[in-house]
Amino acid sequence: MEVKTLLEIIQKNPTAFPQRYKFYHTALLRKFPFMIHYAVNEEKLGIAIISVLHTSRDPKSGMKDQNNNQTVL
């Protein structure tokens, strides 16, 4: 699945993919070994892409809180 197609699916139905971490859902790209990590904001009916990481990398490396540089899993 290409990035653009997967982002469109996430946008239409953000809870369709599993919630793997405390606040984040993940969606796996099929063509490449990458995973999109995103948060769902139910109040604003939107999503925030947190990171797109290679599946062999530690997801904590790409999920730092912008305000205090702490991992937010």
Backbone as ProteinMPNN parsed JSONL, in Angstrom:
{"seq_chain_A": "MEVKTLLEIIQKNPTAFPQRYKFYHTALLRKFPFMIHYAVNEEKLGIAIISVLHTSRDPKSGMKDQNNNQTVL", "coords_chain_A": {"N_chain_A": [[0.845, -1.18, 0.0], [0.616, 2.165, -0.869], [1.988, 5.22, 0.495], [0.358, 7.561, 0.242], [-2.192, 6.455, -0.308], [-2.617, 4.938, 2.014], [-2.623, 6.979, 3.95], [-4.956, 8.312, 3.194], [-6.863, 6.363, 3.819], [-6.489, 6.192, 6.601], [-7.27, 8.782, 7.275], [-10.002, 8.743, 6.616], [-11.005, 6.745, 8.279], [-9.841, 6.696, 11.152], [-9.662, 5.004, 13.392], [-9.465, 2.469, 12.447], [-7.117, 1.098, 12.415], [-4.845, -0.698, 14.569], [-4.432, 0.274, 18.016], [-1.424, 0.647, 19.318], [0.249, 1.695, 21.21], [0.227, 3.811, 24.124], [-1.127, 6.239, 23.331], [-1.159, 6.096, 20.572], [-1.897, 4.999, 17.254], [-1.086, 2.529, 14.769], [-0.129, 1.971, 11.386], [0.704, -0.23, 8.887], [2.823, -0.07, 6.109], [2.68, -1.813, 3.089], [4.339, -2.117, 0.856], [6.871, -1.227, 1.574], [9.039, -1.741, 4.4], [7.844, -0.024, 6.473], [6.209, 1.833, 9.08], [3.421, 3.777, 9.911], [2.935, 5.971, 12.505], [0.445, 7.353, 14.436], [-1.734, 9.792, 15.994], [-5.048, 10.076, 17.235], [-7.342, 12.653, 17.293], [-10.138, 12.958, 18.771], [-11.885, 14.967, 19.563], [-11.457, 17.11, 17.798], [-11.849, 15.795, 15.524], [-9.712, 14.783, 13.952], [-6.412, 13.763, 12.791], [-3.0, 13.237, 13.794], [0.07, 12.853, 12.408], [2.649, 11.157, 13.807], [5.082, 9.829, 13.38], [6.959, 8.218, 10.754], [8.342, 5.27, 10.521], [11.001, 2.925, 9.946], [10.443, -0.517, 10.236], [12.349, -1.985, 11.615], [13.514, -0.288, 13.374], [13.692, 1.236, 16.623], [10.661, 2.26, 17.91], [10.47, 4.238, 19.833], [12.444, 6.029, 19.282], [11.509, 7.85, 17.446], [9.411, 9.132, 18.617], [9.258, 11.49, 20.336], [8.212, 13.875, 22.696], [7.478, 17.074, 21.638], [7.673, 19.279, 23.309], [9.059, 18.665, 25.737], [10.968, 16.807, 25.145], [10.663, 14.115, 25.889], [9.994, 10.624, 25.71], [6.888, 9.585, 24.463], [5.239, 7.277, 24.769]], "CA_chain_A": [[0.0, 0.0, 0.0], [1.422, 3.365, -0.941], [1.816, 6.166, 1.599], [-0.796, 8.417, -0.003], [-3.401, 5.64, -0.153], [-2.768, 4.596, 3.424], [-3.013, 8.202, 4.661], [-6.365, 8.553, 2.885], [-7.633, 5.398, 4.612], [-6.395, 6.637, 8.002], [-8.065, 10.0, 7.416], [-11.422, 8.396, 6.551], [-11.369, 5.89, 9.406], [-8.615, 6.664, 11.944], [-9.616, 3.934, 14.392], [-9.441, 1.18, 11.761], [-5.839, 0.435, 12.66], [-4.697, -0.981, 16.006], [-3.753, 1.185, 18.941], [-0.309, -0.166, 19.828], [0.895, 2.373, 22.324], [-0.722, 4.506, 24.991], [-1.945, 7.217, 22.607], [-0.905, 6.038, 19.14], [-2.278, 3.908, 16.365], [-0.054, 2.255, 13.777], [-0.564, 1.396, 10.119], [1.874, -0.782, 8.208], [2.913, 0.022, 4.649], [2.983, -3.149, 2.575], [5.415, -2.104, -0.141], [8.13, -1.01, 2.264], [8.915, -2.109, 5.814], [7.664, 1.175, 7.271], [4.969, 1.911, 9.82], [2.981, 5.125, 10.244], [2.458, 6.112, 13.883], [-0.388, 8.553, 14.443], [-2.649, 10.004, 17.114], [-6.398, 10.467, 16.84], [-7.932, 13.697, 18.119], [-11.573, 12.752, 18.593], [-12.59, 16.233, 19.756], [-11.344, 17.91, 16.574], [-12.073, 14.865, 14.416], [-8.54, 14.801, 13.1], [-5.283, 12.904, 13.134], [-1.669, 13.837, 13.752], [1.107, 11.87, 12.096], [3.744, 11.298, 14.764], [6.313, 9.428, 12.71], [6.971, 7.114, 9.797], [9.595, 4.621, 10.892], [11.341, 1.593, 9.46], [9.989, -1.458, 11.264], [13.458, -2.544, 12.392], [13.982, 0.743, 14.312], [12.972, 1.383, 17.882], [9.671, 3.32, 17.731], [10.687, 5.313, 20.806], [13.391, 6.999, 18.731], [10.806, 8.851, 16.664], [8.226, 9.591, 19.328], [9.619, 12.388, 21.424], [7.328, 15.015, 22.911], [8.136, 18.274, 21.128], [7.835, 20.285, 24.371], [10.034, 18.346, 26.782], [11.902, 15.801, 24.622], [10.477, 12.831, 26.552], [9.261, 9.646, 24.922], [5.477, 9.695, 24.814], [4.536, 6.015, 24.567]], "C_chain_A": [[0.89, 1.243, 0.0], [1.071, 4.321, 0.186], [0.552, 6.989, 1.419], [-2.107, 7.659, 0.21], [-3.656, 5.32, 1.306], [-3.182, 5.815, 4.245], [-4.475, 8.549, 4.403], [-7.266, 7.62, 3.691], [-7.64, 5.81, 6.082], [-7.285, 7.854, 8.218], [-9.565, 9.694, 7.434], [-11.877, 7.597, 7.765], [-10.159, 5.7, 10.32], [-8.532, 5.539, 12.973], [-9.603, 2.541, 13.762], [-8.163, 0.395, 12.04], [-5.611, 0.299, 14.162], [-3.997, 0.131, 16.791], [-2.679, 0.364, 19.633], [0.353, 0.418, 21.054], [-0.165, 3.165, 23.07], [-1.662, 5.434, 24.223], [-1.917, 7.045, 21.094], [-1.44, 4.788, 18.466], [-1.13, 3.709, 15.379], [-0.671, 1.617, 12.536], [0.679, 0.994, 9.334], [1.758, -0.593, 6.698], [3.326, -1.344, 4.125], [4.18, -3.173, 1.63], [6.792, -1.974, 0.504], [7.966, -1.424, 3.721], [8.839, -0.875, 6.717], [6.299, 1.155, 7.938], [4.667, 3.376, 10.136], [2.427, 5.094, 11.658], [1.674, 7.419, 13.936], [-1.303, 8.589, 15.661], [-3.989, 10.466, 16.555], [-6.892, 11.518, 17.822], [-9.437, 13.638, 17.881], [-12.362, 14.046, 18.757], [-12.595, 17.075, 18.487], [-11.56, 17.07, 15.321], [-10.923, 14.883, 13.421], [-7.487, 13.814, 13.559], [-4.007, 13.727, 13.101], [-0.676, 12.721, 13.489], [2.279, 12.148, 13.022], [5.067, 10.938, 14.11], [6.02, 8.369, 11.665], [8.334, 6.474, 9.969], [9.767, 3.274, 10.207], [11.01, 0.613, 10.586], [11.116, -2.087, 12.082], [14.016, -1.538, 13.401], [13.13, 0.756, 15.561], [11.969, 2.525, 17.728], [9.848, 4.476, 18.703], [11.613, 6.39, 20.255], [12.693, 8.113, 17.962], [9.608, 9.454, 17.355], [8.586, 10.406, 20.554], [8.614, 13.526, 21.497], [8.078, 16.276, 22.498], [8.456, 19.27, 22.247], [8.931, 19.941, 25.375], [10.976, 17.224, 26.405], [11.827, 14.472, 25.369], [9.709, 11.904, 25.627], [7.813, 9.614, 25.399], [4.695, 8.437, 24.5], [3.724, 5.667, 25.78]], "O_chain_A": [[1.82, 1.34, 0.801], [-0.013, 4.242, 0.763], [-0.247, 7.105, 2.349], [-3.028, 8.176, 0.843], [-4.788, 5.42, 1.78], [-4.011, 5.695, 5.147], [-5.161, 9.032, 5.303], [-8.31, 8.039, 4.19], [-8.685, 5.778, 6.731], [-7.976, 7.947, 9.232], [-10.315, 10.318, 8.185], [-13.007, 7.753, 8.226], [-9.513, 4.653, 10.272], [-7.434, 5.161, 13.382], [-9.718, 1.541, 14.47], [-8.138, -0.829, 11.913], [-6.13, 1.097, 14.942], [-3.105, 0.816, 16.291], [-2.985, -0.513, 20.441], [0.954, -0.307, 21.847], [-1.331, 3.176, 22.675], [-2.872, 5.41, 24.45], [-2.598, 7.79, 20.39], [-1.435, 3.69, 19.024], [-0.308, 4.603, 15.178], [-1.611, 0.827, 12.627], [1.594, 1.797, 9.147], [0.735, -0.912, 6.091], [4.237, -1.965, 4.673], [4.943, -4.139, 1.609], [7.766, -2.554, 0.022], [6.843, -1.452, 4.224], [9.665, -0.701, 7.613], [5.355, 0.544, 7.437], [5.545, 4.12, 10.574], [1.552, 4.287, 11.972], [2.175, 8.468, 13.531], [-1.603, 7.562, 16.271], [-4.052, 11.156, 15.538], [-6.868, 11.307, 19.035], [-9.945, 14.198, 16.91], [-13.415, 14.2, 18.138], [-13.609, 17.68, 18.138], [-11.467, 17.571, 14.2], [-11.128, 14.984, 12.211], [-7.644, 13.126, 14.568], [-3.943, 14.778, 12.462], [-0.591, 11.759, 14.253], [2.835, 13.246, 13.02], [6.058, 11.651, 14.265], [4.978, 7.714, 11.688], [9.356, 7.058, 9.609], [8.793, 2.576, 9.926], [11.272, 0.895, 11.755], [10.859, -2.664, 13.139], [14.889, -1.882, 14.197], [11.976, 0.33, 15.542], [12.373, 3.652, 17.445], [9.412, 5.591, 18.415], [11.573, 7.534, 20.707], [13.236, 9.211, 17.84], [8.859, 10.214, 16.741], [8.248, 10.038, 21.678], [8.214, 14.076, 20.471], [9.193, 16.516, 22.961], [9.419, 20.029, 22.135], [9.659, 20.829, 25.82], [11.715, 16.73, 27.257], [12.834, 13.77, 25.471], [8.868, 12.353, 24.849], [7.549, 9.616, 26.602], [3.572, 8.529, 24.004], [3.057, 4.633, 25.8]]}, "name": "protein", "num_of_chains": 1, "seq": "MEVKTLLEIIQKNPTAFPQRYKFYHTALLRKFPFMIHYAVNEEKLGIAIISVLHTSRDPKSGMKDQNNNQTVL"}
